[in-house]
């Protein structure tokens, strides 16, 4: 039985062009399952033997060491199916631009401690929903190379309940065609000010419900956001106990649902209570001062 080798995140995987990802199991007892679609693929379950699987299958095996997944043809999506991984690193095989959805790729991996997605090319991805949602054990995540282009339509639960206290966001995100971002950063553990002005355009987004609900941010910069198509702002910043300031929000243009939008926000003073009441009734709020 081969030992589990930890510490793959940040390691040099060279020019291994067909290496899709390396996964470290939490132990050598639990069954580990994964899925690759869009092309055939191979898996080394830790014994050095390559097993070939057809497009779209979900092999499930008790590994004998680190799991290495390689592509035969460029895949369109991949998924760590079982909550049995402690560390994951994407390889050069994830950098071809063939990936079109990362919906649920790392969802509900509550034991995941580290992840390296710097080689993941998302330039053609349309669906980012549940990408890293419920990754409770992550301490940090580097999203700087994640490319959100105008092909993206869904950011629902992108990082919902992510445990990372350090998140490096992309420099910019082209969200002009995004229609849903429900619970996008809900219950995340990062603290301090949040700059969401990296999103260049949200004018086509309808679903803003719970986007920041239960998060720990002290202020949120939304200066580039448009709420022109908003239909639902339910619980938008509810239960954000640290939040003191948001830059702007518009409930006048499209009269969206605003139920519980500001519930349990004890420190929120911009907007203040009077301004909050106006927003709930339909108002275009713009903070006269920048958030700290």
Beta strands, then each sheet from edge to edge (+ up, - down):
strand 1: 19-25
strand 2: 31-37
strand 3: 41-44
strand 4: 50-53
strand 5: 60-62
strand 6: 67-71
strand 7: 77-80
strand 8: 85-90
strand 9: 114-116
strand 10: 140-142
strand 11: 166-168
strand 12: 191-195
strand 13: 216-221
strand 14: 245-246
strand 15: 248-250
strand 16: 284-286
sheet 1: 4+ 3- 6+ 1- 8+ 9+
sheet 2: 5+ 2- 7+
sheet 3: 10+ 11+
sheet 4: 12+ 13+ 14+
sheet 5: 15+ 16-
end
